[in-house]
């Protein structure tokens, strides 16, 4: 349990720190904002998955299990938003963003309902879930948002009028999201149904970290978001952001578990 907790804190902290670093590089950029939301959703998935298996009581595990279905959907929705902001030179209107926000809220309510997951069964070493009547509709929704993001990135790569550096960025992003999605949906959605056990689901969010690592490599190696100037100006600034990211996981474990229920 301690090893899982440490790994969760490090993973969630790293993802959140990267999202905050990108955001504070340019707070007015639509790309930065959508990437930060994507990072928050990814970190939330990692933390929710931990509490599903290690929550102190049934109530905490049940709520965490519901969040473990909501967060990957939000992650893909924010990834789609990021793909649009990355490849689109025309700023989305307020009406378009509000419409997408409404869709995200409604889909999240659906993902967290009993239609997707009805109850949990606590077992030694983890938690199994009982899927709802519309579980497979939820899987289709995941595939749709991934496909939308992937196609949008592919279009940006194909029609980009920018330098070859932009295409190199997109290559790494496409590789990262492809591996993360395929392995994540297999471990969290397909394999548990085939073997009637959700024991492997706890490894799904690990591949979301891999996805962020690929994007991070694009940031460092191919100057996505042009972050190097920030790092060069202030190492202390970077460390403070990473501290905030690590605190995200610490608060999740110490405060939420003690005071939420």
N, C-alpha and C positions, 0 to 999 in steps of 0.2 A: 504493500500500500504506500509506503514512504517513497519507494522508487517511482511509482506511478505519479505521486503528488509532485515530486521534484521535476519529473519529465514534463508534467502538465504545466507547471509554473514557468519552466524555461521556454517551452514551446509557445504558450500563450503570450508570455512576456516578449519574446522575440518578434512574434507576428505583430503585436500591438505597437511595439517600439518602432518597427519599420513603417507601419502605417502613420504613426505620429510624426516620424522624421520626414516622410514625404509630404505630409500635410503642412507642417510648419515651414517647409521650404518655400511653398507658395500657397498661402491660405485662400487666395482668390481663384485658384485654378480648379476647374470642374474635375479634371483628372485627379488632382490631389484629394479632393473631397470624396469622390467616389471610391478611390483606392483606400482611404481611411475607413469608410463604411464597410468595404470588403474585408479589411483587416479585422475590424471589430467583430463582424459576423463569424469569421474564421476562428478567432480567439474564443468567441462564445461557444462555438461548436466543441472546441477542445475541452473547455471547462465543463460544459454540460455533460459530455461523454464521461468525464471522470466521476462526476457526482452521481451519474446513473449507476455506476458500479460501486461507489464508495460512500454514498450519502449515509448520514448517521441514522436515518430512519426511513420508513416506507414513504412518507409524504415527500421528503426531500428527493428521494430516488424517482418517485413518480413525476414530480415537476421537472426534474432534470431530464428524464426520458422524453417528456413532451418537448422540452427545449432542444433536445438532441435531434428532433425531427424538424423543428422550426429553423434552427440555425444553418444547416446545410442548404436549405432552400433560400434563405436570406443571402447566404454566401454566393450562390449562383446568380441570384437576382442582382446583387451588387457587382458581381463580376460582369454581368451583361451591361449594367450601367457604365462601368469602367471602360468596357470595350467600345461603347458608343462615344464616350467622352474622348477616348484615345484616338479613335479613327475619324472623328467628325470635327471639322473646322467650324461648323455652324453651331452656335450655342443653343442648347435645348431651351424651349420656352418654359415659362413658369407653369403653364397649363399642362405641358407634357410631363414635367417633373412631378407635379401634383397627381396626375393620373397614374403615373408609375408608382408613386408612393401609396396611393389608394390600393393599387393592385398588390403591392408588397404586403400591406396590412391584411387584406382579405385572404391572401394565400397563406400568410403566417397563421391566421386564425384557424384556417382549415388544417394546416400541418400540425398544429398543436391540439387538435380536437380528438375526440374518441373515434372519429371516423378513420383516422390513420393508425392510432394506437389506443387500445382500450384499457389495458392494465399491465402491471409488471409482476414478475415472479422472482422473488429474491432467492438466490441460490448461493452456496458456498463459492466465494471467489468472484461473484459477479451478479448480474441481473439479466433475466430474460424478459422479453416483452411479448404481449399478445396483440397481433396486428388487427386493425379494424377493417370494416367492409370496403373502404375506399383506399386501402393501402396502395394498391397497384395504380390507382389514379394519381396518387402522390408521386410514385416513381416516374410516371409519364411526365408529370410537371417538372421534375428534376431534369429529365432528359431534354425537355423543351427549352428550358432556360440555359442549359449548357450548350445546346445546339445554336441558340440565338447568339450567345457570346462567342462561340467558336466561329460561326459564319461571319459575324461582325469583324472579328480580328482578321479572318482570312481576306475579307474585302479590303480592310485597311492595308493589309500587306500587299495585295494585288494592285490596288489603285493608288498606293502612296506615291506622292510626288516628292517626298522628302528623300534624304540621302539613303544609301544602303545601310547606314547605321540603324535607321528606323525599322527596316526589314529584319535586321539581326535581332533587335529588341523583340519584335513580334515572333520570331522563330523560337526564342527561349520561352516566351509567354505561352505559346501554343503547345510546346512540349510539356511544360510544367502543368498546365491545366488539363491536358489530355491524360497524363499519367495519374494525376490526383483524382480526376473524375472517375476514370475506369476502375482504379483500385478502391476508391472510396465507396462507390455505389456497389461494387462487388462484395466488399467486406461488410458494409452496413445494411445492404438491402437485399442482395440476391443470395449470397451464401447462407445467411441466417434462415431464410425461408427453405432452402434446399436441405439443410441439415437439422432444421428445427432447433436451432440454438443461436443465440446472439452473442456468444462468447468472443467471436472474432470482430464484432463491431467496434470494440474499443481501439482497434488498430486503424480504423478508417480515418480519423482526424489526423493521424500522423502523416498521411499523404497530402493533406492540406498544407502542412508545414513544408513539404517538398515543393508544392506549387509556389509558395511564397519564396522559397529559396531560389527557384528558377527566376522569378521576377526580380529578386534581390541581385542575382548575378547580372541580369540585364541592366539593373540600376548601376552597379559598380563597374561592370566591364564595358557596357555600351551606352552609359550615361543617360539612361532613361530617367526623366525628371531633372537631370542635371544636378545631382546631389553632391558631387565631389567638392564643389565650392563650399558647401556648408560644412562638410567634414573637415576640410582644410582650415577653415576659419576658426572652428571651435570644437576641439575634442571633448571638452567639458560639456558642451551642449548635447552631444551625442550620448554621453554617459548618463546625463540627467534624463533624457528621453527613455533610455533603456531601463533606468530605475523605475520610471513611471510604468513602463510595460510590465516589469517584474511585480510591481505592486498590484497590478490588475489580478494576477493569479493569487497573490497573498490575500487580498481582500476577499476573493471568491471563496477561499478555503476557510479563513478565520471568521469573517463577519457573517457571510451568508449562512453558513451552516449553524452558527450559534444563535443568530437573532432572527432569521427569516421565519423559522418554524419553531 
